[in-house]
Amino acid sequence: MKYKNRVRSRISNLKDPKNPNLRKNVLAGAIELSRIAIMSAEEMASDELKQLRNVLTQEAIREHQMAKTGGTTTDLLQCGKCKKKNCTYNQVQTRSADEPMTTFVLCNECGNRWKKAFGTIPGKRIMEPPTVTVSDFTEQYPLIQQNSSFMEEPAGLLSNWSGGNEPKAVKGSTAVAIAVCITALYSVICVVGLFGNILVMYGVVRYTKMKTATNIYIFNLALADALATSTLPFQSAKYLMSTWPFGELLCKLIIAIDYYNMFTSIFTLTMMSVDRYIAVCHPVRALDFRTPVKAKIINICIWILSSAVGFPVMVMAVTKVTETGKTVCMLKFPDPDWYWDTVTKICVFIFAFVVPVLVITICYGLMILRLKSVRLLSGSKEKDRNLRRITRMVLVVVAAFIICWTPIHIFIIIKTVVEINQKNLLVVACWHLCIALGYMNSSLNPVLYAFLDENFKRCFREFCLPFRSRMEQSSFSRARSGTREPISVCAKSESIKQPT
């Protein structure tokens, strides 16, 4: 009894400033308690003890776990304090194989110690504790957006989500089916998004009367969407191969494009909303502000502002080889990585979603009040109808963006503040659906332009059916030979530019 009390007092007093990791090493089992009981103060502060913590690598920790748990292989746990995947339990005691057992868990990084109850598997005394870490979220899917990040290995997690109750063949087929579905969906989004957005940019650049202030913003949005959809073939290959085979350079480029797309899209939509607010509520001031030249300058400023996030992300993007030998494309934050990861996600949520959506809501709220109170905004029914039509189109595009991007932002914030079961099939499916919904917005915008704007509809028709469009224009020109204006807004002639 005296010996045990002596050991307890020695452990509780292990607060040597020269060797702050001594208590961690003792609790982790690197230093035997019998030796601590006979140690002197000089020995506790020696350089030999300082090196013990450095020698205690993950492999040594795993061997120590196996020795303490009777040879059962266990995974490292996640600390609830420092969020690092470096926690072990040094002793497990249980009364029977059928009862849950409680043990103390120790974090080898910060020294945090807490109780944890593990269940048991029939026929085994020790159950392998589940591995749930922040790094599992961040290594495979840098996101989108905060392109962000969820599982280190989707196929592996899907094969273990049910706790081992399903046959391996069934679980493997489920993982393959989900990978194939994601690839098929990304292929459709890529084809529609690339073709549609390139067509939008072609229409704005090619035709003179399409170069209005609103269409200049639409060009910027289409450029960001086209870049985002161009990354989908690489994302699909990553899902199918369960690894990143394209090297670190493409890893940096694709993650940067994801963040650029996120910020440039929402900033452009915010400026489009401000532009519509000025056109509707301040028509006189709009004559000076709403010009194509100023719209181009604003677009350049948007890309420069987005570079404040896109460039650091490009620097932090790296490739990493996991323990299973697979390569992942991920963001490597400075230490403490869990802190900067959380700060990044919260900042992206605030500045790429909350603040822009708040500005957009205020602008459209004021516009709705203005449109309800005034019948004629510009003094002409034709101009007023055109103004309302463009405002409605911008509103629908903004609403589509918010609907498509809200789920992924909410999911990432919930994942950041609350621990969720990442091995649950429903959680995994919802995560993939949220990511696909964000990419789907990039291919949805050209479809909305074609349905909601007559000018874009004519340009799309002339591009896809050039011979039919020429015949229609020639017939209308003969019928209306007295008019000077071309029939189609997509005609390649110089005319007076009117900001719309």
N, C-alpha and C positions, 0 to 999 in steps of 0.2 A: 504493500500500500504506500509506503514511504517512497518507493522508487517511482510509482505512477504519479504521485503528487509532485515529485521532483521534476519529472519529465514535463508535466503540464505547466509548471511554473517556468521552465526553461523555454517552452514554445511560446507562451504568452508574452515573454519578455524579449522575443527576437525582433528588436527594432533598432538594430545597429545601423547608424547612418552610413557607415562605410560599406555595408553590405545589405541594401534594402531588399534584395531578392532572397534572403536567407529563409524567411518564414515560408515563402512560396515553395522553395525547394524541399523544405521539411514536410509540408502538407502534401506535396506531390510525390513524396516517397523517394526523392533523390538522395536524401540524407537519412540514415536509419535513426530511429528514436533512441536506441540504446547508446549510439555514439553521442547524440545531443546531451544525454544525461551526464556524460563525463567530460564534455567540452569546456574549455576555459574561454574567457572573453577574447583572448588573443587569437585563439583558433577560429572563433566565429567571424572575426574580421580579416581572416587571411585571404590571400589572392586565390588560393585553391578553391575556397567556397564561392568566390565570385565567378569562377569559370564553370562551376557546376550547372548554373542556369543556362549558359551558352551551349553546353554539351547536351542538355536535355532537348533534343530535337523531337520532331513529331514521331519519328520511328522509335526513338527511345521511350516516348510517352506511350505509344501503342504496345510496346513490349512490356512496359510496366503495368499497363492495364490488364494484359493477358495473364501476367503473373499473379495479379491480385484477384482476378475473377475466375481463376481455375482454368485458364487457357481459352476462354471464350473471346473471340475477336469482337471488339466494340469500336464504334465511330466516335470521333470527338464531338462534344456538344458545343452549343453556342452560349456565350456568356450574356446574361440579360443586362449587364451593366456596360461593358465595353463593346459588345456585339461582335467579338472575335471568336473564330472557330478554334479554340484552343483550351477547352475545358475537359478535365478528366475526373473520374472518381477513383480514389485509391483503395477503397475497401467496400465490399458489399456483404451484408449479412441478411439472411432471410430464414424464417422459421420453417417454411415448406416450399416446395416447388410450385404450389398452386396459389399461393398468396402473393399479393404485390409486395415489393420490397422498397424500403426507403434508405437512401444513402446521402452522404454529403458530396457535393460536386464542387470542384475547385477550378477557378480560372487561372491558368498559368501566365496570363498577361498582367492582369490587374489585381489578382489575389482575392477576387470576389468568391465567397463561399456560401452555398445555399443548399437546402434540402430538396431532393427530387425523388418522386416515386416512380418506379418502373413496373410495368406489367411483366408477366411471365408467359413463356411458351410451354405448353405441356411437353414434358420429357426433358426440359432444360432448366437449370437452376438460374441462369442469367439470361435476360432478354437484351438484345441489341437495341440501345436507345436510338430513337429517330434522329436524323441529322437535319436540322432546319437552320439555315444561315442566310445572312444578308448577301454573302458572296454568291450563293446559289441563284439569287435573283439577278445579279449584276453581270455575271460572266458571259452569258450566252446572248442576251437580248439588250444591248445598250440602246436604247431608244431613241428610242423612238422617243424613242424617243426619249425622254430622258433615258429613248429610245433607250430607257431604259431598260430593263433587264430582269430576267426572272430565273430561269433554270440553267444549271450548268450543263445538263445533259437530258433533253426532253425524253428521248427514248428510254433511257435508264430509269427515269422517274416514273414514267408511265408504266413500265414493267413491274414496278414495285408498289404502285399506289394502293393496291388492295391488301397489302400486308402479307402476301404470300399465299392467299387462298385460291388463286386462279392458276391453271396450268401455264407454263412458260410460253407455250405456243400461242395461246389465246392472248396473253399480254403482249407478246411480240407483234402479233398481227394488229392489235389495237394501235400500237405505236406507229407501225408502218401505215395504217389507214389514215391516221391523223396527219402524218407527214405528207402523204399523197394528196389529201384534201387541201392542206395549206399550200402545197406547190401548185395545184390546179387553180385555186383561188388567186394566188399571186400572179400566175400566168395571165389570167383574164384581166386583172387589174393593170398589169404591165402593158399589155397590148392596147387596151382601150385608153389608158392614161397617156402613154407615149404618143399614139396617133392623134388623139383628141387635142392634147396640149400643144403639140407641134403644129397642128392645123390652126389653132387659135393664134399662136405667135405668127404664123405665116399670114393670116388674114390681117392682123394689125400692121405688120410691116409692109405688106404688099399693096394694100389699098389705101388711097389717100384719105377718104372720108371716114375711115375707121380709126384714124389717129386722133382720137379725142382724149380728154383727161381721164375719163373713166376707163377707156380701153387700154390706156398706157398702164394703169394699175392692174388691169386684167392680164396684160402681157407679163408683168412681173410675177403675178400669181401663177400663171401657166408655166413660166420658166422654173419656178421652185417645184411645182408639181411634176414637171417632166424630169427634173433631176432626181426627185424622190422615187418615181416609178422606175427609173433606169437602174436602181439598186436592187430591185426585186429578184432578178435572175440569180444574183449572188446569195440573197437571203434564201431562195428556194433550194439552191444547191447545199447550203448549210444545213437546212432541215433534213434533206434526203440523206446526206452523208454523215450527219451528226458530228461534224467537225468543220473547222474553217481551213480550207485548202488554198486560199488565195494570197497568203502572205500578209505581212504587217502593213505594207504601203496601202493596199486596197482596204485593209481594215480601218486605217486612219481616214481614208477618203470617204468610205461609206458611212461611218459614224458621224463624220463632220457634215455630210450631206443631209443626214437625218435631222440633225439639230438646226442646220441652216433652213431646211424646209419648214420646220416647226415655227421658227421665229419669223422668217420672212413672210410666211403665209398669214399668220395672225396680225403682224404689223401692217401688211398690205391691206388686209380686210379692215383693220381699224382706220387706216387713212382713207379707204373708200367710203367708210361710214361718215367720217368727218367731211369728206368731199361732198357727199350727198346732203349732209346737214347744211353746209354752206350754200349749196345750189338751191335748196328748198326754202330755208329760213332767211338767207341773206343774198338774194339774187343780184343786187347791185355790187356787193363786194366780190361776188363770184366771178365777175367779168375780169378782175385783175388776178385773182388767186387761182382760178381753175383754168390753167393753160397747159398744153402738152409739155412745154419746156419745164415748167415747175413740177409737173408730175414725174418727169424723168429724173429731175434732181432729187425729189423725195424718194424715188425708188433706189437711187444710188446710196442715199443716206440710210435707207432700211438695210441694205446689204452690209454697209459698214458697221451699223449698230449690231446686226446679227453676228458679225465677226467677233464681237466681244465674247461671245459664247462659243461660236464655231471653231475659232482658232485654238483656244485652250483645250477644247475637247479633242481636236485633231492631235495635239501634242500628247495628251494623256492616253490616247487609244493605243493599245498594245495587243500582241498575241501571246497566249500563255498555253503551255502544254500541261494538261491535268495529270493526275496520278494514273488514269486509265490510258494515257498515251494519246488522247485526242486534243486538238488545238482549238482554243476558244478565242474569240475577238471580244475584248472587254476594255473598260475604262479603269486605269490604275490611278487612284487618287493618292495624294500625299498623306503621310501619317498625321493624325489618326484617320485611316481611310473611312471608317464608319461615320465619323463626324462630317467629313467633306462630302461623302455620298449623300447623307441626309440633307445637308445644307443645299447641295446642288438640286436635289429633287424639289425641295420647298421653294427655292428661288425660281426654278422653271415653272412650277405651278402658279406662282404669284405673277411673274412678269410675262409669261407666255400664255396665260389663260385668264386669271382673275382680273387683273387690271385692264387688259384689252377688252374683255367681255363687258366689264363695267362701263368703259368709254363707249362701246358700241351700243349698249342698252340706253345710255343717256342720250346719245345722238338720235337714235330712232324713236325714243320717247318724245323728244322735242319735235321731231319731224311729224309724228302722228298727230300731235296737238296742232301743229301748223296746217297740215293738210285738212284736218277736220274743220278748222275755223275759217279757212279761205277757200272759196270756190275756184277762182282763177289766180294762179300764182304768177304767171308771166304776161297776162293780158291777152293771150291767144289760146284758144281751145286746143289747137294742134300741138303747140309747144308744151302746154300744160299736160296733155295726154302723154307726150313723149317723156316728160320729166317724171311723171308718176310711174310710167312703165320701167324706166331705168332704175328708179328707187326701189321698185318691187323686185327687180332682178337682183340687185345688190343685197337686199334683205334676205332673199331666198338663199343666195350663196353663203352669206354669213351664218344663217340658221343651219345650213347643211354642215358647215365647218364645226359649229359648236356641238351639234348632235354627234358628229363622227369622232370628235376629239375629247368630249367630256368623259366617256367611260374610261379611257386609258389614263387620263389625269387622276380621276377619282380612285382608280384601282391602285395606282402607284402611291398615292398619299395614304390610302388604307394600309397597304403593304408596309409602308415606312413606319407607321405609328402602332400597328397591331400585328401580332404574330398570327399568320394564317397557315393552314395545312397545305403546303405546296405539292404534296403527293396525291391530293384528292383530284380525281379525274375531272370533276366539275370545275374546280378552280383552274386547272390547266387549260381546259377548253375555253373558259371565259377569258383567260389571259390571251390566248391566241386569237380569239374573236375580237377583243379590244384592239390588238395590234393591227389585224386585218382591216378593221373599221377605219382606223386612222389612215392607212394607205389607200383605202377605197375612196376617201374624200378627194384624193388627187386625180382619180379618174372620173369622179362624178361631176366636177365643175364644167368641163367641156359639154357634157350632156345638158346641164342646166342652161348654159349659154345658148345652145341650139334650140331649146324649147321656149326660152323666155325672151330672147332678143331676136327681132326680125333681121337685123343687120348681119349678125353672126349666122343666122339660118341661111340667108342668101349667099353669104361667102362660102359656107360649107357646101351648099348645093352647087355653086359654080365650080368649086374645086373638084367635087366628086363627079359631077355631070357637066363637064365643060361644053360639049357640043349642044346639049339641050339648052343650056343657059344662053349660049350665043344665038341660037335660033329664036328663043323667046325675046331676047333683047333686040334683035334685028326686026322682028315683027312689030314689037312695041314702038321701035324707033320710026318705022314707016307710018304707023298709025298716029304718032305724035311727033311729026317732023318739025312742028313749030316750036317745040319746047327746047330750051338750051340745056337744062339739067339732064344728066344721064338717069335712066330709069333705075338702075341698080346702085345701091350705095357702095358696092364693091367695084364700080367702074374705075379704071386706071386714068382718071382725068383730074386735073387740078380744079378745085372749087373752093369756095369760101368755107373756112373751118369754123364751126360753131361748137363751143364746148357744151357737151350734154351730160 
